[in-house]
Amino acid sequence: MFRTLVSALLLAYVPGALIFRVPLAQREYRAALPADERAFWAVVLSILWSLVLVLALAGAGVYRFERVLTINAAIAIAIAAVWRARLSYRRQAPSISWTSLVPIAIACLGVWLYFPPSEYVMGGKDPGTYMNEGVQIAQRGSLVIHDPVVASVPEPTRDLFFPPHNVPWYYGVRFMGFFIDDPVSGRVIGQFLHLFPASIALGYGLHGLTGARQAVGVWAILGLVTIYFVGTRLFGRLGGAIAAGLLAVNVVEVWFARDPNSELPMQAMTFAAVLALSHARAGSPAFFGALAGALLGLQLFLRFDVILAIAAFAAAAAIGPLTRTRVGWAFGVVLALTSATGLWYLAALMRVYSARLFAYTSNLGGWTLMAGGAVAFLAFRLLIRWIARSEPRAAAVRRAVPIAVAAVVVGLAIYAYFFRQAGGRLAEADAMAFRTFAWYLTPWGVAAAVAGLALLLKRSFWRDPEFLLTLTTYAIFLFYKTRIVPVHFWSARRFLAVILPGAMLCVAGLLVTAVNRRTLSSLLPPARRAAAAPWLGVVAGALAVALAAPLAAAFLKASAPVRQHVEYAGIIPRLEQLAGRIGDRDLLIVESRAASDLHVLAVPLAYIYARNVLVLNTPLPPKPQVEAFVAWGRTRYAEIFFLGGGGTDLLTRRLSAESVVSDRFQVPEYDAPRNAYPSGVRRKEFDFGLYKLVPRVPRPDGPIALTIGAGDDLHVVRFHAKEFRADTRLAYRWTRDVSYVMLLGIPAEARQVTVWMSTGGRPEGEAPPRVEVSLEERVLGTATPVDEVRPYTFDLPPDAAISAAAQDDPVRLRLRVPTWKPSEVLGGVDRRDLGVIVTRVQVR
């Protein structure tokens, strides 16, 4: 515990606290800040520095957690040795006051809301990719994964697992979210940018996999505190507390504070940049200007869409002459340097992430477009300077621009909420984007946010342009096209980084501006104003909080189901149990994503639990390649295992499988509908068998009796998962529209195929379950099952039996049947296409 505490201080407080105290670059301005904000900047500086250090070390392939701690400690000692007593503020700094309890309370609220985090360690989607990238940095010490399993696969059998995609920026896919750059050396690149995974790596160093999972919650809490200080800077501590409190309990914030995502780091860093640039304009351009530039530019190692914020901040800096304020040269220089480094990183190491973005830019004109943007920005600056030379012109612009921007924003909001409809090239999700936002804010919350934004644009545009321009830029861009699959809560990520916290700031700004001491004083008779003056501030604050309370209550009600839910709770112990069955010198082959969802378990087994894992590319791999690979694998690995859930045609007359264990478990997974609000918790099921691949012992062909739903994973293709009825002890599977049973060793004298089937309770009005049964392409007959499980026997022609007996590979018994979907007929969340129940297949 003590070691963890010391490590956390070295990572997230000590270096920044000392850098903040260095007597350079307007230190007196920093010293005059309140004590709680000084502590906040110490944390921001330390985290930023530690992340840069992780990226630099991992980029060189030499990252170690202890190395980061050592460097941070050395920097702290060096600063203390150089400046010694001059690090003291010498009564320049305000003392700690009771208001310092407010950010502490906000942080405690975040701890209560956001922990425990999800157990999203499996692959397949963005959160799992982030987690596994971060753990890989921690374990291997590099941004690039040098995967010996990939490098070891013989070239003739590579296509079994990762065939070439024939694109210039990567060779093929290792796992979903991980791309092979070079199969010979085993060089693998994660799909996502590395700044957020770097924080996961630090969490892993502090507290193992638990610490890695908690990283996103720490970012969320830092984001809340950042919003508090931004709100305090904009319209006082009460406004900052209201904004942070509303954001903290919103269902979107609560959900993503538990799921790994890069939007929450972006939230904290972008609004920290807003606050830093405000301080730069107010009197500390060297220090806070440089910090704002670093906070923005380094986000190119986090998310590419930060270019919108960079553009908004550049515009905010450019209009300074109109208000006779400057942000200083440090902001532009540091922003240019960090942005150039980030663009190099995107174009070189992360071309797998940025290739399509750069191609899109190139299609629009590429360098011409960039040059045009630069020319437009220079022209804009020249225009601003020309306007600023004449005070009457400048005054007219200062009056007109905020009103015009506010009118445009309100007009667009009214159109988007009431009138925008899908049609033509406008997709439904894009047409609904602003109305969808209201699902998470309530209609009254959206109205208050728009009104607050209009008010702030009119009153504070020239004082706080970086906040208002950034918020309006993201809102117009993302509400025009959300650019994401419209699955919720998934697509709500688009609102998380800037729009949602910005909206909460606007609501808070509206409340504290509309209900303040001056407003209440104007409502009182002149004779009573003096007597009531001491109480007006308290009453105004109480009214503002009371007006915010209904919105907070609505947010709490909406987030209550999410607060009680831990996504995929229990999957980590199951993965640990599975990993424990596979030795360090064993190889695990997992069936392809076209067969089942088991490929999502392959990622953490390989990149968290360090097992040798390969995922098949297809459920129907070429048998000669399979046999050749397994023969080679026996010379390199102690054992070769296969993990399947039903859907892989793998066995041959020379290759067999011995069952090791069969397992089935469920984990909670929240509903994720398209263009609809999630309804609650579902259960995600994993049903699999673990098999040892061994040479087949020759034996004479004989009758085949195969139980479907028990130990059949290598004998069925395109069936649903195994199911079991405890009351009747019945094991079975549902077919899809076309399903296959793989039959190996059919004797030449076989004359009958019998299939035990049932409708499984098909509702009336659905298409009759007429099943067409074929051996390969030869139709054996049809049957129409009833609700009771019964055997249906089909004659097997002699020539078909002789042909099947002569084959080395299994022959396919095909079942074709019309399907129905329970979610459409009965309601609920079961969206499977169901054919009939199959329990047994016999050939004799």
N, C-alpha and C positions, 0 to 999 in steps of 0.2 A: 504493500500500500504506500509506504513512504517513497519507494523508488518511483512508483507511478506518479505520485504528487510532484516530486522533484522534476521528473521528465516533462510533465504537463507544464510546469512553470517555465522550464527552459524552452519549450516549444511555443508557448502561447502567451507569455507575459514578459519575462526578464529581458530579452533582447530589445523588444519594442519600447519597454519602459525606459531603458537606458538611452536608446536612440532618440526618444522623444525629449529627453533632458539635455542632450548635447547642446552646449551654448553656442550654437550657430543658427543662421537662417531665421531670424526673428524669434529667438527662443522666448523673449519676454511676452510675445503674443500667446504662445502655447502655455506659458506658465500662468497666464491670467484666466485660462479656461477653468470651468468648475472641476472639482476633483473627480467626479464620476466620469466626465467626458475625457479627462486625461487618462484615466484607467482604460476607458474604451479604446482610445487610440493606441495605447500600449498593446492591447490584445490584437487589434487589427494589424499593426506593424509587425508584431511577432509572427502571427499566422502567415501573413504575406511573405515575410522573409523565409520562414521555414518551408513554405511551399515552393518558393523559387529555388531554395537549396535542394529540395528533393528532386525537382525537375532537372536541375543542373547535374546533380550526381547520377541520377538514373539515366539521363541522356548520355552520360559518359560510361554508363554500365557499372558504376561503383557505389551505388546507393547502399547504405546500411543505416538502420535506425540509430544505432549507437554513434555512428559518424556524424549524423545531424546534431545529436545532443552535444557531442564534443566540440563541433564547430561553433554552435550557439554559445556554449560556455566560454570558449576561447574569445569570441567577439565581446561577450559581456565583460570578461576580465580585461581585455584590451581597452575598451571604452572607459572602464573604471580607472585603469592605470594612466591613461592619457589625460583625462579631464578631472579626475579625482574630486576635490571639493567643489569645483565649478559645476558639477552635476546637481548640486543642491540649489533649490529655488530661492533660498535666503529671503523668506517672507514675501516673495513675489507672488506666490500662488495662494488662492483662496483655500480656506480650510474645508474639511469635509462637513457637509450639512445634511439635514434630514432628507433633503431631496435625493441624495445618493441612494436612498432605499428604493426609489422608484424603479430604476433599471435592474436592481437586484430582484425586486418582486416580479418584474417582467420575465427575467431569466428563470426564476423559480416556477412561474406559470408555464413556461415552455417545457421545463423538465417534467412537470406533472402531465402535460398534454402529449408530449412527443416520445415518451419512453414507456414501455420497451419498443424498440424499432421492429420492423418487419424482419422475417427470416428469408428475405429475397436474395438467396445465394445461387439459385439455379439459373441456367442460361436461357436463351431464347428471346429475351426482350431487353430493353435498355437497362433497367435496374440491375439485373444479373450480370450484364456485361460490365457495367461500372464496378460492381463488387469484385468480380474476378480480375479485372484489370488492376485494381488497387492492390489486391492480395498478391498478384504476380509481381508488382513492383516491390512489395515488401519481401517476397520470398526469393526472387531472382536478382533484384537490385538493378533492374534495367527497364527502360520504357519499351524496348524491343524484347519480345519473348524468343529465346533461342530454345526451340522445342526439339529435344533429341528423338522423341517418338516420330515426329514428322520426318526428320532427316534420315531415320533408319528404314523407312518403308522402301522396298526395292522399286525402282522405276517402273518395271513392267506391271506392278500391281497398285500403283498410286491411284489409278482411276477408280478403284474400289472405294476409296475414302475421300479423295479430293481431286476430281478431274479438273483440268485447266478451264478457266472461264474466258480465256482469250481476250482479256482487256489489258491495257498497258500498265495499269497502276497496281495490280496484284495478280498472283498466279491462280489461287483458288481459295476455298473456304475451309478453315480448320474446324471451327464451330460457328454457329450463328453469332455474329459480332466480332469474330476473330478471323483475320485474313492472312493467308500464307503469301509472303513476299518472295520467298525462295525455298522450294521444297528440298533442295540439295543440302543447304545449311540448316534448314529448319527454322528460318527466320519468320516469325509471326508478329503481326501488328494488330492491336486492338482497334475496334472501330471508332472509339470516341476519344476526344481530346483528354489530356492527362492531368489537368490541374485538379479536378475533383478526385480522380483516382489517387492522386498524390496525397490528398488528405485522408483517404481511406487507408493508404499505406501507413501513414502516421498513426491513425487509430489502431491499426493492426499491431504496430510496434508497442503501443501503450497497453493494449488489453486484448490482444489476439483477435479472433473473429468477432467477438462481442464488440470490441472497440472499433473494428472496421464498420460494423453495422451501425454503430452510434454516431459515426461521422456526420451523416446527413442531419441528424437531430441537433448536433452542435452548430452546424451551419444555420439551421432554422432559428435557433435561439439568438445567434449573432445577428441574423437578419432582423428579428424583432427589436433588439436593442438598437440596431442601426436606425430603424424606422422611428423609434422613440426620439433619438437625438436629432434626426432630420426634422421631425415634427416640432421638436423643441426649438430648433433654429428658425423654422418657418413661422410658427405662431404660438410658441410658449410651451412650457412643460405639460400643462393640462392637455393641450392639443396633441402633443407627442404621445402621452400616455393613452389617450382615447384611440389614436390611430394604431398604436402597437397592440392594445388590448383587443380591438376589433379584428385585427389581422391574426392575432394568436389563436382565436377561437373559430375562425372561419374554416369550413370543412375542407377546402382546397389546401390550406396551409397545414392543417392537422394531418391530412392524408399523405401529402408529399414530404412532411417532416419525418415520416417513418419509412419512406421508400426511397432508395438511392436515386438521385436525379441531380443534374447540373444546374437546374433553374434556381435552387435555393442558394448555392454559392454565388450565382449571378445576382440574385436579389441583394444579398449582403454587400457584395463588392460594388455594385452599381450605385446603391444609395449611400454607401460610404464615400464613393467618388463625388456624389452630389454634395454631401456635407463638406468634404475636403475642398472642393472648388469654391463653395460659399465662403469658407474661411480664407482661401487664397484671395478672393475678391475683397474681403473685409480687412485684410492687413497682413497676411502671411503668404505672399505669393511664392516665395522660394520653397519653403517646406511643404505647405499644403498643396501648392500647384504641382510640385513634383509627385507628391503622393497621389493626387487625383489622376495624373497622367499614368502612373504605374498601375493603379487600380483598374483603369480602363484598358490600357494596352495589354496587360497580362491576361485579360479575359479572352484574348485570342487563343490562349491555351485552354480555354474552358468551353466557349460556345462561339460559333461564327457569327451569330446574329447580333453580337455586341457591336458590330459595325454601325448599327442603327444608333446606339448610344453614343458611339464615337462621333458620328455625324452631328447628333443633337448637341453634344458638348462643344464641338468645334464651332457650331453656329452660335451657341451661348457665349463663348469666348469672343467671337468676332463682333458681337453687337455691343461690347463693352464701351467703345467710344461714345455711344449715344447717351450713356449714363455717367460718363467720365469715370468709369471703373476699369481696372485691368486685372487679369488673372496672372500676369507675369509670364516671362519666357520659359520658366522651368516646366510649366504644364505642357507647352508645345514640344519642348525638346524631349522630355521623358516619354510623352505619348508617342512621338515619332520613333524613338529608339525601341520602345517595347513593342510597338505595332510592327515595325520592320522585322524584329526578331520573331514575332508571332506569325507574320506572313511567311517568313522563311520556313518556320516549323510546319506550317500548313502545306506549303508547296513541296517540301522535301520529305520529312519523316512521315507526315500524315496525309500523303496524297490519296490514300484510300478513303479518307474522310472528305477531302476537299476537291477531289478531281471533278466531280459533277458540278460543284459550285463554281469552280474556275471555268469549266466547260460552258456553263450557263452564261457566265460573264463574257467569255470569249464569243459566244454566239450573239451576244448583244453588242459586240464591238470591241470587247476586251480592253486593250490598252487605250484605244480611242475613247471608250467610255470613261476609263479612269482619268485620262488626260482632260476630257471634257468636264468631269467632276471637279478636278483641280482648278481648271480655268474658271468654272462657275463660282467656286469658293473664293478665288482671288477677286473676281468681279464683284462678288457680294461684299467682300471686305472693303474694296475701293468705294462701292456705293455707300456703305455705312460711314466711311470716313468723309465722303463728300457731304452726306447729310449732316454729320456732326459738326462740320465747319460753320454751319449757320444755325444758331440757336432757335430761330423761328421754325426752320425746317425740322430740326430735331424735336422740338416740342410738339409739332403737329404729328410727327411719326409716333412719338411716345404716347400721344392720346389715341391715335387711330388704330395702331397695330393690335393692342390687347383687345379692343372691342371687336375688331374684325375677326381675330382668331377665335375669340369666345363665341361669336355668332356662327362661325363655320363649325366649331365643335358641337354646339347645341343642335344646329341644323342636321349635321351628320348623325348625331345620336337619335334624334326624332325619326329620321328616315330609316335608320338601321333597326330601330325597335318596332316601329309601327307599319312600315311600308315595304321593306326589302323582302322580296320573295324569290325563290329559286326558279330558274328557267334559262334556257339557252345554255350558255357556257358558265352560268352561275350555279354552283353546286348547292345542295340543300344545307350542308354543314356551314358553308360560308355565308349563305343568306341568313342562317339562324345564329351566327356567331355572337352578336350583341345580345340577342334574346337568351342565348345559352348562358352568357355571363350572368344574366339575371337569376338563373337557377341557383347560383352560388352566392348572390348578394341580396336577393329578393328584389322585386320591382321597385319598392321604396328605397332600398339601398342604392340601386343604380341611379334612380332619380336624384338622390342626395349627392351621389358622387359627381354626376354631370353638373348639377347646380354648383357644387363646391368648386369644381374645376373652372367653370365659367367665372365664378366670383374671384378665384385666385388669379386667373388670367387677367382679369380687369384690374385687380388691385396690386398684384405682385409680380407681373410678368417681367418687368425690368429689374426687380430686386432679386428674383430667384429663377432666372431663365433656364438654367440647366435642368432643374426638376421639371418645370412645366413643358419645356420642349421635348425632353426625353419621354415623358408620359404621353403626350399627344402623338409623338412620332410612332411609338409602339402601338398605341391604340388604333390609329388610322391604318397602320400597316397590317396588324394582325386581325382586326375586325373586318378588314377588306377581304383577306384570305387567311384562314387559320393555318394552312399548310401542314396539316396533320390528320391522321385517320380519326374520324369523329367518334371515338370510343371514350366513354366517360367512366372514371375520372381522368383517364389518360389524356384527353385533349385539353382538359383544364390546365395542364402544364403551361400552355401558351399564355395564360393570364398570370402565372405565378411570379415570374421574375420582376416585372415592372408594373403591369396594369393593376393587379390586385392590391399590392401595397400602395401604389399611387392613388387608387380609388379610396382606400382607407384614410390616407392623408387628406384627400379632398373632402371626405365626409367630416373628419375632425376639424379641418379648416373652416368648413361651413358652420359647424356648431359653435366653435369658440369665437368666430367673427360675428355671427348673428346674435349670439347671446353673450354679451360682455358687459363690463362695468359701465361703459358709456351708454350702451343701449338701455340698460335698466335705469340709469340715472335720468335719461331723457323721458322715461315714462312716469317719473315721480314729479309732484308739484315742486316748484323751485324752493319753497320754504323747507321741504323735508330732505332735500338732496344732501345738505351738509351733515345732517344727523345720520343719514343712512349710508354715507360714504364708506365707513369702515367695514360694512357688511356686504357691500355690493359685489365685491370680488368673490366672496365665499358663495353668495347666492347665485351669481353668474356661473361659477364652476359647477355648483350642484345642479343647476338647470341643464347645463351642457351634458353632464353625465347622465341625468335623467332622460334627456332626449336620445342619447346614444344607447340607453339600456334596452329598449325594444329590439333594436337591430342586433345587439350583442346576444339577447335571449334567443332570437331567431337563429343566429349562427351557432349557438351552443346546442340548440335542439337538433339542427341539421348535422352537427358533427358528433352527436352522442353515439350513434351506431359505429362510427369510425373509431372513436376513442376506445371503444370496448373490443376492437378487432385488431388482431396481429396477423398480417398477411403471411400465409404459408407457415403458421406456427407449427412446430414439430418436425419440419422437414430436415433440420440440421441433425438431430439424433438419428433419423433414418439414413441420412447420407453417411454419417459416421459408422453406422452399423454395416452398411453395404461396403464402404471402403475397407472396413476391417476384414472382410471376406476375401479381399484381393491383396496379394502380397506385392512388395516393392519390385519383385522380379517377374511379376505376372503381367499379362496383357489382357485388357478388356475391350472387346468389340461390342459396340452398341448399335442397335438397329437404327435405320435412317429416320429422319423427321417425316418422311412420307408414310411411314408405317405406324408411328406412335409419337407420343410426347417424351419418350425416354431420353431423347437426345439432350433435353434440358438438364438431366442429371449428369450427363457426361462432362459438362463444362466444369462444375465444381469438383467432381471426382478427379479431373486432370489438373485444374489450376488452383484448387484450394487444398485438396487432400493428396496431391502429388502422386496419382496413380497413372499408369501407362494406359491411355485410352485412345481408341479410334472409333469414329462414327461412320457407318456404311453410307455410301452416297445414294443407294437405291435399295428398295425392298426385294429386288430381283437381280442380285449381282451375278455376273457370269461365273458359272461353276468352275471352269478350269482355273480362272484367276483366284477364286476362293481357295481351291485345293492347293494351288501353288503358294499362296501367301501363308496358309496354315502350316504347310510343310516347312517353309522358311522360318516361320515364327517359332516352331518347336526347337530350332537350333539357337534361338536368341533368348527366349523367355521360358521361365520354369513351367507355367501353365498358360493356356489361352482360354479365356472365358468369353461367353456371349451373353449379353443382356437384351432380352426381348419381351415384348408384350403381346405378340401375335401380329404377324404381318410380314415376315421375312422368309423368303424361300432360300434356304442356306444349305440344307443337307443333300448329300449325294450317296451313292453306293460305297464310296470310300471315306466318307466323313460322317461321323455320328456326334451326338451330344448327350452328355450325362447330366441329369438334373442335379443341381447343387442345393438350390433353395427356391421356393416360390413365395412371393410376398405381395401383399396388397395393402395399401394405406391411403388415407384421405387427409388433405390439409385444407384449411379454410382459405377460400379465394373469393374476393368481393366481386359482385356482379359488375359486368363491363359491357353495357348495351351500346349500340350505335345510335347517336342522335337522341338519347334518352337519359334520364337521371338514373343512376344505379339504385337497385331496389333492396339490396341487402347481401348477406353472406351466402355463398354457395360452397360446394365441396369439390375440390379438384382431386381426382383419383389417379393413383399410380398402381398399375397391376402388371407385374413382371415376373419372369423366371430368370434365374441365373444358371447358366449351363457351362459345362466344361467341354470344349471341342476336342474330340479324340478320334483316332482312326477307327473306322467301322470294322468290326469282326465279321468276316464273311459267314453267312448262314443261308440256308435254303429259303427261297421265297415261300410264304404261306399266307393264310387268311390275315386280313388287316382288321383290327378293331381299335378305333381311335375315339377316346372320350373327349368331346369338345367342352372346353371350359376348365380343364385340369391338365396341366403339363403338356399343353398343345401348342406352345408359343412358336415352335418351329414348323408347325404343320398347317397353319392357317394364314391367309393373306386377305386383307381388307375386311376383317371382322371387327366388331366393337370389342371392348375389353371383356374379360371374363366376369361372370356374375354367378352368385350362389344363393339359392333359396334354402334358408336354414330349416324351415318347417318341413320341406319335402326332401331335403338333402340333394337338391338338384343343381348340378353345375351346367352352365350353358353359355352361349354367346349369341348376340344378335348379329344377323347379317346386315350388310349394306345393300345397295341396289345390285351390285355384283360382288360376290365373295368367292374365295377359293379355299379348298382343302387340298393340301399337298400329300399325295399318296406315293410312298416309296416301297418297292418290292411287291407289286401286284403279281400274283402267280399267273402263269399262262393259262391255267385251267379254271380261273375265276369266271363266274357267270352271273353274279348278282352284286349290285351296289345298294345298300340300305342306308337311308338317312332318317334319323329320328328328329322330327320337327314339330313346332307348334306356332300358332299365330302370336302367342304371347299376350292375347287380349286386344287384338286390333279393333279400334272403334268402328261402329256401324257407320256406313257412308263412305268409308275409305275404299280404295281399289282392292278387289279380292287378292289375297296373297297367293297368286298362282306362281309356283316356283318351277323354273325351267332348269333341269339338271343335265349337265354336259360333262363328258370326259374329254379334256382338251377342247377341240372344236366340234366334237361329235355329240349331238343331242341324244340323251338316253331316255328322256321322257319329261312329263310335267306332273305336278301334284298340287293340290290346294289344301294345305294343312288346316286343322281346326284348332280350337283353344287347347284341347288336351294334347299332350305330347304323344305322338304315335309314330311307328316306323312306316316308311314309304320305300318300297323296293322297286328297283329298276333293273331290267335285263341288261347284261353286259355282253355285247356281241363277241364271238370268239376271236375275230381278227383284231378287235380293239384290245382285248386282253393280251394277246400274243405281242402286239406292238408295244403295249405298256410294259410288259415283262422284259422286253429287250432293251429298254432305256436305262441309262446310268442315273439319270436325274429323276426326281419325283415327277409324276404326272399330275395335272391340275383337274380336280373335280370342281366345276364351276356351278354356282347357284345364282340364278338371276331372278329377281323378284321386285315388284313395285313397292316403294317405301312410303312411310308416313312420318310426320314430325310431331312429337308430343307437344312441344311449345306452341305450335300453331293450332292443334286440335283440342288439347286439354288445358293449355296455359302452362305457366311455370317456366323453368329455366332449362329444361331438357331439349336441346336443339339438335339432337342426333337424328339422322335419317335411318329409320328402323325398318327392316324387312321382316324376317321370321326368326324364331328361336331355333337353334340347332344344338342338340345335346350329344349326338353320337353318330359316327359313320363306320360302316362295316363293309368290307369287300370279301366275298367268299365264292 
